[in-house]
Amino acid sequence: MASASTSSSTIWVNPRTRVFSSPKMPSSFSISSAKKLNKVHCALQSPSVLQFPKQSPFQLPSSSPESWNLLQKLSAIALDAVENGLTAREKQYPLPKTADPNVQIAGNFSPVPEQPVCHCLPVAGKIPDHIQGVYLRNGANPLFEPTSGHHLFDGDGMIYAVKFDKGSASYACRFTETQRLVQERALGKPVFPKSIGELHGHSGIAKLLLFYARGLCGLVDNSQGIGVANAGLVYFNNRLLAMSEDDLPYEVRVTPTGDLKTVGRYNFDEQLKSTMIAHPKLDPVSGELFALSYDVIQKPYLKYFRFSPDGTKSKDVEIDLGKPTMVHDFAITENFVVVPDHQVVFKMSEMITGGSPVVYDKEKVSRFGVLDKYAADGSGMKWVEVPDCFCFHLWNAWEEPETDEVVVIGSCMTPADSIFNESNEELKSVLSEIRLNLKTGKSTRRAIISAENDVNLEAGMVNKNLLGRKSKYAYLAIAEPWPKVSGFAKVDLSTGETKKFIYGDEKYGGEPLFLPRDSNSEIEDDGHILIFVHDEKTWKSELQIVNAITLQLEATVKLPSRVPYGFHGTFISSKELATQA
């Protein structure tokens, strides 16, 4: 398999061949021919990627291949043979688009190799003086070529970082060294099951059994988590945490040079015993971090907890759910947490009949729960039904005491499970205002943007200094043509007035990050939007800096290597970096 890296002129290969090309790209191999290739890429591209760092934060699995005894070696051969047979059988049937790697990681969704720090990047325009620190964005970047089903969300976590220092910029991207990635890299192939792309039907059950069999034989160690840490990023208590909702967070350190180094799996000094979702909420006033954890197998299916500014965890608050539900995001207000309980649920028995365990429950009525932030238990939860509502992300929420309402801002997505299950219905993501009346127990919902001007708005944020408080603006990705992002919209949440910034001319981006000029500014939109943008004609990427008031492009940082479309990001100021743990 082959692809082009415009920065290093390296040809990638199938990692299983362990054959590596020369560092010079043949003159006959053009960018246009690379873009036409329909084979799936992986991030392996040089022998150095296969080796452990000299100071790896992790130990090898308790029984690495070099130290396996004869029984383990025979077990590995037998289990590999079973897996190869299973994979060959799977290939006789077409994969749904939601699990087909040729669809899920095609084009600029395909992965890249790590990029060591590159300093003094070319800058067009002037980087605003207040932008001092590092912009980081997470994403799914599979190390190995998928051997069967693969969903975009299944990829290994990689963080892309641009560090700003007095008008100059540097860039680096590194894998988050999860236990999963470290073990698979040692084995030279993927062995951990992919939670969305592979775990469906009888083959999904078989792959789970294979994985547990490898664990029983000492070939892998699943006791330290199986997560990919590819979704969210938060800087809390002087630590950068990379998260996916299937594991504990991973701590990643930003080095003085702007490079990234994984410190390890982080359990808040042994206080956190369960997984944590990828969208914890950092209260801008109290400095506390609020979070959820959900379980798909056993009760309690959902737990809520918080951390004081110094990292001290509260006790878990169990939230009573009748079914294991996907809770990807939630919201906070000044006094409450707002928890969605929607119709996308986990039903593991569906795998027995050949289906996906992630299903849309037509009989269930969507609702939001409102609970005091400092509740000792879940008995005070007030549930308000909001029929036919599925918000994958919530952008903000606040209280309006004069009407006894909590206002929630989110993007309502239909079909609700279209991200996980193939559907012929066109996906719509409608920016909505949902009002939860705590006195009457009733709800109302309205589309913020008029129908004739509506566009799919999916990834973004409000001014982080107003999280949990009433905000006027939201900055959201224009997810068109789905799933690409052609620009971002600045939306007035009260009037629906929408101003768009379109990248244009075959340029696409991802989640816009709003960086306030000053945390004490009384002008809510006084700041800049930072976005990674990729040019699909030249196959080059850049970081754009846009004035949030005027929506004028002020600076463009040219990047040394391609940045795939990814997920969520954050910004750490230079002052915060100086106090990094």
C-alpha positions in Angstrom: 0.0 0.0 0.0 1.3 3.5 -0.7 0.6 7.1 0.0 2.5 10.3 -0.1 3.7 12.5 2.8 4.4 15.9 1.4 6.7 16.9 4.2 9.1 13.9 4.2 8.4 12.5 0.8 8.0 9.0 2.3 6.0 6.2 0.9 4.0 4.3 3.5 3.6 0.6 3.4 1.5 -2.2 4.8 3.1 -2.7 8.2 2.7 -6.5 8.0 5.3 -6.6 5.2 7.9 -4.8 7.3 9.4 -3.5 4.0 10.3 0.1 4.0 11.0 2.3 0.9 13.8 4.7 0.4 13.3 8.2 1.8 13.1 9.6 -1.7 9.8 9.6 -3.5 9.9 8.3 -7.1 9.3 11.1 -9.6 6.5 9.1 -11.2 4.6 9.1 -7.9 2.6 12.4 -7.8 0.2 13.8 -5.2 -2.6 13.4 -7.6 -1.9 9.7 -8.0 -1.6 9.3 -4.2 -5.1 10.9 -3.8 -6.6 8.4 -6.3 -5.4 5.4 -4.4 -8.3 3.6 -2.7 -6.3 1.4 -0.4 -6.4 2.0 3.3 -3.4 3.7 4.9 -1.7 3.1 8.2 0.6 5.4 10.2 3.6 3.1 10.2 6.2 4.5 7.8 9.6 4.0 9.2 11.4 1.5 11.4 11.8 4.1 14.2 8.0 4.1 14.6 8.0 0.4 15.4 10.6 0.8 18.2 9.8 1.8 21.8 11.1 5.2 22.9 14.3 5.0 24.9 12.4 6.2 27.9 9.0 4.5 27.4 6.5 5.4 30.1 5.3 1.8 30.1 6.6 -1.6 30.5 6.2 -4.2 27.8 3.3 -6.6 28.4 4.1 -9.0 31.2 5.0 -11.6 28.6 6.4 -10.0 25.5 6.9 -12.1 22.3 10.6 -12.3 22.9 10.0 -14.0 26.3 7.1 -16.3 25.4 7.5 -19.9 26.4 6.8 -22.7 24.0 3.1 -23.1 25.1 2.5 -19.4 24.6 4.2 -19.4 21.1 2.0 -22.4 20.1 -1.1 -20.6 21.5 -0.2 -17.5 19.5 0.1 -19.4 16.3 -3.2 -21.2 16.9 -5.1 -18.0 17.8 -3.6 -16.2 14.8 -4.8 -19.0 12.5 -8.3 -18.7 13.9 -8.3 -15.0 13.5 -6.9 -15.2 9.9 -9.7 -17.7 9.1 -12.3 -15.4 10.6 -11.0 -12.4 8.7 -11.0 -14.3 5.4 -14.6 -15.3 6.0 -15.5 -11.6 6.8 -14.0 -10.5 3.5 -16.6 -12.6 1.6 -19.3 -10.1 2.6 -19.4 -6.3 2.0 -19.0 -4.1 5.0 -21.5 -1.4 5.9 -20.1 2.2 5.2 -19.9 2.8 9.0 -17.4 -0.1 9.3 -15.7 0.1 5.9 -12.1 1.4 6.3 -12.1 2.5 2.6 -14.9 4.9 3.5 -14.1 5.8 7.1 -10.4 6.7 6.7 -10.3 7.7 3.0 -8.7 11.0 1.8 -7.7 13.3 4.6 -9.3 11.1 7.1 -6.4 8.7 6.6 -3.6 8.6 9.2 -0.2 10.2 9.2 3.2 9.3 10.8 4.5 11.1 13.9 6.1 14.5 13.2 9.0 15.6 15.4 9.1 19.3 16.3 9.6 21.6 13.4 10.4 25.2 14.4 10.2 28.6 12.7 7.2 27.7 10.4 6.3 30.1 7.6 3.6 32.5 8.6 1.5 34.6 6.3 0.1 37.7 8.0 0.8 38.4 11.7 0.0 36.1 14.7 -1.9 38.2 17.2 0.2 39.2 20.3 -2.2 37.5 22.8 -1.7 34.1 21.2 1.1 32.7 23.4 1.1 29.0 24.3 0.1 25.9 22.5 -3.0 24.9 20.4 -3.6 21.1 20.6 -6.2 19.0 18.8 -6.9 15.3 19.2 -7.8 12.8 16.5 -8.1 9.1 15.5 -5.0 7.9 13.7 -4.7 4.1 13.3 -1.1 2.9 13.7 -1.9 -0.3 11.7 -3.8 -1.0 8.6 -7.2 -2.3 9.6 -7.6 -6.0 8.9 -11.4 -5.9 8.9 -14.1 -3.5 10.1 -13.0 -0.1 11.1 -14.9 3.0 12.2 -13.3 6.5 12.2 -13.7 6.6 16.0 -11.6 3.4 16.4 -8.2 4.9 15.5 -5.3 5.4 17.9 -5.1 8.8 19.5 -2.8 11.3 18.1 -2.3 14.9 19.2 -1.4 17.7 16.8 0.3 20.7 18.4 1.2 24.2 17.3 3.2 26.2 19.8 3.3 30.0 19.6 6.2 32.1 21.0 6.4 35.8 20.3 5.1 35.6 16.8 6.8 32.4 15.8 5.3 28.9 15.6 6.4 25.3 15.8 4.5 22.1 15.0 4.6 18.5 16.2 2.3 15.5 16.3 2.6 12.4 18.4 0.7 9.3 19.3 -0.7 9.2 22.8 1.1 6.1 24.1 -1.8 4.1 25.4 -1.4 0.7 26.8 -3.3 -0.6 23.7 -0.9 1.1 21.3 2.3 0.1 23.1 1.3 -3.6 23.2 0.1 -3.7 19.6 3.3 -2.0 18.5 5.3 -4.6 20.3 3.3 -7.4 18.7 3.6 -5.8 15.2 -0.2 -6.0 14.5 -3.6 -5.0 15.8 -5.0 -7.4 18.4 -7.3 -5.3 20.5 -10.9 -5.4 19.3 -12.3 -2.2 17.8 -15.4 -1.2 19.7 -17.4 0.2 16.8 -16.0 -1.2 13.6 -15.6 -4.8 14.7 -17.9 -5.6 17.6 -21.0 -6.5 15.7 -22.6 -9.8 14.9 -21.1 -13.2 15.4 -17.7 -12.1 14.2 -17.7 -9.5 16.9 -18.4 -12.1 19.5 -15.6 -14.3 18.1 -13.1 -11.4 18.2 -14.0 -10.7 21.8 -13.4 -14.3 22.7 -10.1 -14.3 20.7 -9.0 -11.2 22.7 -9.8 -12.8 26.0 -8.1 -16.0 25.0 -4.9 -14.1 24.2 -5.2 -12.5 27.7 -5.6 -15.9 29.4 -2.5 -17.1 27.6 -0.5 -14.1 28.7 -0.1 -12.8 25.1 -1.7 -9.4 25.9 -2.6 -7.5 29.1 -6.0 -5.9 29.2 -5.8 -5.1 32.9 -4.5 -1.6 32.2 -7.3 -0.4 29.9 -8.1 -0.8 26.2 -8.9 2.8 25.3 -7.5 4.9 22.5 -7.5 8.4 24.1 -8.4 9.9 20.7 -11.4 12.3 21.3 -11.2 15.0 24.0 -8.5 17.2 25.5 -8.7 19.2 28.8 -6.0 21.0 30.7 -6.8 20.6 34.4 -4.8 20.9 37.6 -1.6 21.6 35.6 -2.1 18.5 33.4 -3.0 17.9 29.8 -5.4 15.0 29.7 -6.3 13.0 26.5 -9.5 11.1 26.7 -11.9 8.6 25.1 -14.9 7.4 27.0 -13.8 3.8 27.1 -10.9 4.3 29.5 -9.2 6.5 32.1 -7.6 9.7 30.7 -3.9 9.7 29.7 -1.6 12.5 30.8 0.5 14.1 28.1 3.3 16.6 28.7 4.1 19.5 26.4 7.9 19.8 26.4 9.7 23.2 26.4 10.5 22.7 22.7 6.8 22.1 21.8 7.0 18.3 21.5 4.6 15.9 23.2 5.4 13.1 25.6 3.0 10.7 27.2 3.4 10.5 30.9 0.9 7.6 31.4 -2.6 6.5 32.3 -3.9 9.0 34.8 -6.3 8.0 37.7 -6.1 11.2 39.7 -3.8 9.6 42.3 -5.8 6.4 42.4 -9.1 8.2 43.1 -10.7 7.4 39.7 -11.7 3.7 39.4 -13.8 3.8 36.3 -13.8 5.2 32.8 -14.4 8.9 32.1 -16.2 10.4 29.2 -14.2 12.6 26.7 -16.1 15.8 27.5 -15.6 16.7 31.1 -16.6 20.3 31.9 -14.2 22.8 33.5 -16.1 25.5 35.4 -14.5 28.9 34.5 -15.5 30.4 37.9 -14.9 27.7 40.5 -12.1 25.9 38.6 -13.8 22.5 39.3 -13.9 19.7 36.7 -17.2 17.8 36.3 -17.5 14.4 34.6 -19.5 11.3 33.9 -18.7 7.6 33.5 -21.0 5.1 31.8 -21.1 1.3 31.7 -22.6 -0.8 29.0 -22.8 -4.1 30.9 -23.8 -3.6 34.6 -25.5 -1.1 36.8 -25.0 1.6 37.7 -25.0 2.4 34.0 -24.1 6.1 34.7 -22.1 7.8 37.4 -21.5 11.5 38.0 -18.5 13.0 39.9 -16.4 16.1 40.2 -12.9 17.2 41.0 -11.9 20.2 43.1 -9.3 22.6 41.6 -6.5 20.7 43.3 -7.7 17.3 41.8 -9.6 15.9 44.8 -12.4 13.7 43.6 -15.9 13.6 45.1 -17.7 10.4 45.7 -19.6 8.8 42.8 -23.2 9.8 42.4 -25.2 7.0 40.8 -27.7 8.0 38.2 -30.6 5.6 37.7 -31.0 4.7 34.0 -33.2 1.8 32.9 -30.9 0.9 30.1 -27.2 1.4 29.3 -27.2 4.6 27.2 -24.6 6.4 25.2 -23.9 9.6 27.0 -21.1 11.2 24.9 -21.6 14.7 26.3 -23.4 16.7 29.0 -23.6 20.3 30.2 -23.2 22.3 33.4 -24.8 25.5 34.6 -23.9 27.7 37.5 -25.7 25.4 39.9 -26.7 22.2 38.0 -25.4 19.4 35.8 -27.6 18.6 32.8 -27.5 14.9 31.7 -29.0 13.6 28.5 -30.7 10.2 28.4 -31.4 9.7 24.7 -32.6 6.9 22.5 -29.2 5.5 21.4 -28.6 2.6 23.8 -26.4 -0.5 24.1 -28.0 -3.8 23.6 -25.3 -6.5 23.6 -27.8 -9.2 22.8 -28.1 -7.7 19.3 -24.7 -9.2 18.5 -26.1 -12.7 18.9 -28.6 -12.0 16.1 -25.9 -10.5 13.9 -26.4 -6.9 14.6 -24.7 -3.9 16.2 -24.8 -3.5 20.0 -25.4 0.2 19.4 -29.1 0.6 18.6 -31.8 3.2 18.3 -34.6 2.4 20.8 -37.8 3.6 19.2 -39.8 2.8 22.4 -37.7 5.1 24.6 -38.5 8.8 25.1 -35.5 11.1 25.2 -35.1 13.2 28.3 -32.7 15.5 30.2 -31.9 15.2 33.9 -31.1 18.2 36.0 -29.2 17.6 39.2 -27.6 19.9 41.7 -23.8 20.1 41.1 -23.1 19.2 44.7 -25.7 16.5 45.2 -24.6 13.6 47.4 -26.8 11.1 45.5 -29.1 11.0 42.5 -32.4 11.2 44.3 -32.8 14.9 43.5 -32.5 14.4 39.7 -35.4 16.1 37.9 -36.1 14.4 34.5 -37.7 16.4 31.7 -38.8 14.6 28.5 -37.7 16.0 25.2 -39.2 13.6 22.6 -37.2 12.7 19.5 -34.1 14.5 20.5 -30.6 13.2 20.2 -27.7 15.6 20.9 -24.3 14.1 20.3 -22.8 17.3 21.7 -24.1 20.1 23.9 -22.5 23.5 23.5 -23.7 25.3 26.6 -26.4 25.6 29.2 -27.5 28.2 31.7 -30.3 29.0 34.2 -33.1 31.5 33.7 -34.6 31.7 37.3 -37.4 34.1 36.3 -39.0 31.3 34.3 -37.8 28.3 36.3 -36.0 27.1 33.2 -32.7 25.6 32.3 -31.7 26.5 28.7 -29.6 23.9 26.8 -27.9 24.6 23.5 -27.1 21.6 21.4 -27.2 20.1 17.9 -30.1 17.7 17.5 -29.1 14.9 15.1 -31.3 12.7 12.9 -31.1 9.8 12.3 -29.9 9.5 15.9 -27.7 6.5 15.3 -26.5 7.3 11.8 -22.9 7.7 13.0 -22.9 4.1 14.0 -25.4 2.3 11.8 -25.8 2.7 8.0 -28.8 4.7 7.0 -30.2 5.9 3.7 -31.8 8.9 5.3 -29.8 12.2 4.9 -28.1 13.2 8.2 -29.3 16.5 9.7 -27.8 18.3 12.6 -29.9 21.2 13.8 -28.7 23.8 16.2 -31.4 23.9 18.8 -32.5 25.7 22.0 -34.0 23.3 24.5 -35.8 24.8 27.5 -36.4 22.5 30.5 -39.0 23.9 32.9 -38.1 22.6 36.4 -41.4 23.7 37.8 -43.8 22.1 35.3 -41.6 19.3 34.1 -42.3 20.3 30.5 -39.9 21.2 27.7 -39.9 23.3 24.5 -37.5 23.1 21.6 -36.8 25.5 18.7 -34.3 25.6 15.8 -32.1 28.6 16.4 -31.4 29.2 12.7 -34.3 29.6 10.3 -35.1 26.6 8.0 -34.1 28.4 4.8 -30.7 29.3 6.2 -30.0 26.1 8.2 -26.8 24.1 7.8 -25.4 21.1 9.6 -23.5 22.4 12.6 -21.7 19.8 14.6 -18.4 20.6 16.3 -17.4 23.7 18.1 -17.7 25.8 21.3 -18.7 29.0 23.1 -16.4 31.4 24.9 -14.9 29.1 27.5 -15.2 31.9 30.1 -19.0 31.7 29.8 -19.4 27.9 30.0 -22.5 27.3 32.2 -23.5 30.9 31.9 -25.6 32.7 29.3 -23.7 33.2 26.1 -24.6 35.1 23.0 -22.4 33.4 20.4 -21.4 29.8 19.4 -18.7 29.0 16.9 -19.6 25.7 15.1 -18.2 23.7 12.2 -20.3 23.7 9.0 -20.4 19.9 8.5 -21.1 20.1 4.7 -20.6 18.3 2.5 -21.0 15.7 5.3 -18.7 14.5 6.9 -16.3 17.2 5.7 -16.2 20.7 7.2 -16.3 23.5 4.7 -16.1 26.4 7.2 -17.4 27.6 10.5 -20.4 29.6 11.6 -20.6 32.3 14.2 -24.2 32.1 15.5 -26.1 34.6 17.6 -28.0 32.2 19.9 -30.8 34.6 20.6 -31.6 35.8 17.1 -30.3 33.0 14.9 -28.2 35.5 12.9 -25.4 33.5 11.3 -22.1 34.7 9.8 -20.1 32.2 7.9 -16.4 31.8 7.3 -15.9 29.4 4.3 -12.4 28.0 3.6 -13.2 27.7 -0.1 -11.5 26.1 -3.1 -11.4 22.5 -1.9 -10.2 23.5 1.5 -11.8 21.7 4.5 -11.2 21.9 8.3 -12.6 20.7 11.6 -13.7 22.0 15.0 -13.1 25.8 15.4 -11.5 26.8 18.7 -12.4 30.2 20.1 -9.5 31.8 22.1 -10.5 34.9 24.0 -8.1 37.8 23.8 -8.5 38.5 27.6 -10.4 36.5 30.2 -11.6 39.7 31.7 -12.9 41.3 28.5 -16.5 42.4 28.5 -16.8 41.9 24.8 -17.8 38.2 24.4 -16.5 37.7 20.9 -13.2 39.6 21.4 -10.7 36.9 20.4 -9.7 34.6 17.5 -10.7 31.3 15.9 -8.0 28.7 15.4 -8.6 25.9 12.9 -6.6 23.3 11.1 -7.4 23.5 7.4 -6.4 21.1 4.7 -6.2 21.9 1.0 -7.3 18.8 -1.0 -5.8 20.2 -4.2 -2.3 20.7 -3.0 -2.5 18.1 -0.3 -1.0 20.5 2.3 -2.3 21.7 5.6 -2.2 24.9 7.6 -3.4 26.6 10.8 -5.7 29.5 10.1 -6.2 32.3 12.7 -9.4 34.3 12.1 -10.6 37.4 14.0 -13.8 36.4 15.7 -15.4 39.9 15.5 -14.7 40.7 11.9 -14.3 37.1 10.6 -11.2 38.2 8.7 -8.3 35.9 8.2 -5.3 37.5 10.1 -2.6 34.8 9.9 -1.9 31.4 8.3 0.7 29.1 9.7 2.0 26.7 7.0 2.5 23.2 8.4 5.3 20.8 7.5 3.0 17.7 7.2 -0.6 16.9 6.6 -3.1 17.2 9.5 -6.0 14.7 9.1 -9.5 15.8 10.0 -10.0 15.1 13.6 -12.0 15.8 16.8 -11.6 18.2 19.7 -9.0 20.6 20.9 -7.9 23.0 23.6 -5.4 25.8 24.1 -2.8 26.0 26.9 -1.4 29.5 27.6 2.3 30.1 28.1 1.5 31.0 31.8 -0.3 27.7 32.3 2.6 25.8 30.6 5.0 27.3 33.1 3.1 25.6 35.9 2.7 22.2 34.2 3.0 19.3 36.6 
